[in-house]
Amino acid sequence: MKNARLIGIFVFFAMTAIAFPSGVSGAPGQEGGAMFSEIEGREWLLSEVRSAERTVRINRNSLQAGGMGGAYSISFQPGENRSEGRLSGMGAPNRYFAGYTADDNRGLRIGTIASTMMAALQEGELREQDYFRYLSAVSHWDYREEKLELYSLSGNTGQVILAFTLR
């Protein structure tokens, strides 16, 4: 009986190691998963926006050709208090910034977004005001398959996932 219990414990830990391998995102606060400090100080480019209704893929080649290669970007800069910082980036076409707070359980809150006020000459797959609205409603983050994912609860669309790749 004692051996069966030990085998059961071993199987549990082995399955946990398979489900949450080191260096890949795991459960919030899971040892071995990405830490928010690994996300900070880097520039991320939005690659897609996913909701239950549809997936919008951002055409980086089209943005680059239109002189907007840095559109829909985000960068997190830590503050003196590790859980608080400032983020900045570029919408389409406006630059923006806000404060943020992050916690050990992958929680993320983005403060009021301020931006420049240039008019967009054309709108692509995603309207800038929708991008800012999604960012304002972010509740948590994850890092999987080399993508930063920000999870937003946004009004009529329910959960929206903003997926970013490293620039």
C-alpha positions as CSV (number, residue, x, y, z in Angstrom):
1,M,0.0,0.0,0.0
2,K,2.8,2.4,0.9
3,N,4.5,1.6,-2.5
4,A,1.3,2.3,-4.4
5,R,1.0,5.7,-2.6
6,L,4.6,6.6,-3.5
7,I,4.1,5.6,-7.1
8,G,0.9,7.7,-7.2
9,I,2.9,10.7,-5.9
10,F,5.7,10.1,-8.4
11,V,3.2,9.9,-11.3
12,F,1.5,13.2,-10.1
13,F,4.9,15.0,-10.1
14,A,5.9,13.5,-13.5
15,M,2.6,14.6,-15.1
16,T,3.0,18.1,-13.6
17,A,6.5,18.3,-15.2
18,I,5.1,17.2,-18.6
19,A,2.2,19.7,-18.4
20,F,4.4,22.6,-17.3
21,P,7.9,22.1,-18.7
22,S,10.7,24.5,-17.6
23,G,11.0,27.7,-19.6
24,V,7.4,27.6,-20.9
25,S,4.4,29.3,-19.4
26,G,2.8,27.3,-16.8
27,A,0.1,27.9,-14.3
28,P,0.1,31.4,-12.7
29,G,3.0,31.5,-10.2
30,Q,4.2,28.1,-11.5
31,E,8.0,27.7,-11.0
32,G,9.6,27.5,-14.4
33,G,7.1,29.6,-16.2
34,A,7.9,33.0,-17.6
35,M,8.2,35.9,-15.1
36,F,6.9,39.3,-16.0
37,S,10.5,40.6,-15.7
38,E,11.2,38.6,-18.9
39,I,8.5,40.5,-20.7
40,E,9.7,43.9,-19.6
41,G,12.2,46.0,-21.4
42,R,11.4,44.4,-24.8
43,E,9.3,45.6,-27.7
44,W,6.4,43.4,-28.7
45,L,4.4,43.6,-32.0
46,L,0.8,42.6,-32.2
47,S,0.4,39.6,-34.5
48,E,-3.3,38.7,-33.9
49,V,-6.4,39.5,-32.0
50,R,-8.6,36.4,-31.1
51,S,-12.1,36.3,-29.8
52,A,-14.9,33.7,-29.9
53,E,-16.3,35.4,-33.0
54,R,-13.1,35.8,-35.1
55,T,-9.4,36.0,-35.4
56,V,-7.8,39.2,-36.9
57,R,-4.2,38.7,-38.1
58,I,-2.1,41.8,-38.4
59,N,-0.5,42.1,-41.8
60,R,3.0,43.3,-40.9
61,N,4.1,43.5,-44.5
62,S,1.2,45.8,-45.4
63,L,2.0,48.0,-42.3
64,Q,5.7,48.1,-43.2
65,A,4.9,49.1,-46.8
66,G,2.7,51.9,-45.5
67,G,5.5,53.2,-43.3
68,M,3.9,51.9,-40.1
69,G,6.1,49.0,-39.3
70,G,6.0,49.8,-35.6
71,A,2.2,50.0,-35.4
72,Y,0.4,48.1,-32.7
73,S,3.5,47.7,-30.5
74,I,3.9,47.6,-26.7
75,S,6.8,47.8,-24.3
76,F,6.7,47.5,-20.5
77,Q,9.3,49.4,-18.4
78,P,9.5,48.5,-14.7
79,G,9.3,51.2,-12.1
80,E,11.0,51.5,-8.8
81,N,8.4,49.2,-7.3
82,R,8.7,45.9,-9.3
83,S,5.0,45.5,-9.5
84,E,4.3,48.9,-11.1
85,G,5.7,50.5,-14.2
86,R,5.0,52.4,-17.4
87,L,4.2,51.0,-20.8
88,S,4.4,52.7,-24.2
89,G,3.9,51.8,-27.8
90,M,2.5,52.8,-31.0
91,G,-1.1,52.4,-32.1
92,A,-2.0,53.2,-35.7
93,P,-0.7,55.9,-36.0
94,N,-0.6,57.4,-32.5
95,R,2.0,56.8,-29.8
96,Y,0.6,55.9,-26.4
97,F,1.6,55.4,-22.8
98,A,0.0,54.3,-19.5
99,G,0.9,52.9,-16.1
100,Y,0.5,49.3,-15.3
101,T,0.6,46.9,-12.3
102,A,1.6,43.3,-12.5
103,D,1.4,40.6,-9.8
104,D,3.0,37.1,-9.2
105,N,-0.2,35.3,-10.5
106,R,0.1,36.8,-14.0
107,G,-2.4,39.5,-13.2
108,L,-2.0,42.7,-15.2
109,R,-3.9,46.0,-15.0
110,I,-3.3,48.8,-17.5
111,G,-4.1,52.3,-16.3
112,T,-5.7,55.1,-18.4
113,I,-4.1,55.2,-21.8
114,A,-2.9,58.6,-23.1
115,S,-2.0,59.1,-26.7
116,T,-1.1,61.6,-29.4
117,M,-4.0,62.8,-31.4
118,M,-3.0,62.2,-35.1
119,A,-5.7,61.2,-37.5
120,A,-5.3,57.8,-39.2
121,L,-5.2,58.1,-43.0
122,Q,-6.4,54.5,-43.4
123,E,-7.7,51.8,-41.1
124,G,-6.4,48.2,-41.5
125,E,-7.5,45.0,-39.9
126,L,-7.9,46.6,-36.5
127,R,-9.0,50.1,-35.5
128,E,-6.7,51.9,-33.1
129,Q,-9.6,52.8,-30.7
130,D,-10.4,49.0,-30.5
131,Y,-6.8,48.2,-29.7
132,F,-6.7,50.8,-26.9
133,R,-10.1,49.6,-25.6
134,Y,-8.8,46.0,-25.4
135,L,-5.6,47.1,-23.7
136,S,-7.6,49.1,-21.1
137,A,-9.5,45.9,-20.2
138,V,-6.5,43.6,-19.8
139,S,-6.8,41.4,-16.7
140,H,-3.9,39.0,-17.1
141,W,-1.0,37.8,-19.3
142,D,0.7,34.6,-20.4
143,Y,3.7,33.6,-22.4
144,R,3.3,30.6,-24.7
145,E,4.8,29.4,-27.9
146,E,7.1,32.5,-27.9
147,K,4.1,34.8,-27.9
148,L,3.0,37.3,-25.2
149,E,-0.7,37.0,-24.7
150,L,-2.8,39.7,-23.0
151,Y,-6.3,38.6,-22.0
152,S,-9.0,41.3,-22.1
153,L,-12.6,41.2,-21.2
154,S,-14.2,43.7,-23.6
155,G,-17.9,44.5,-23.5
156,N,-19.9,42.8,-26.3
157,T,-17.1,40.6,-27.6
158,G,-16.3,38.8,-24.3
159,Q,-12.7,37.6,-23.9
160,V,-10.3,39.0,-26.4
161,I,-6.7,37.7,-26.6
162,L,-4.0,40.1,-27.9
163,A,-1.1,38.0,-29.2
164,F,2.3,39.7,-29.6
165,T,5.6,38.5,-30.9
166,L,9.0,39.9,-30.0
167,R,10.3,42.5,-32.4
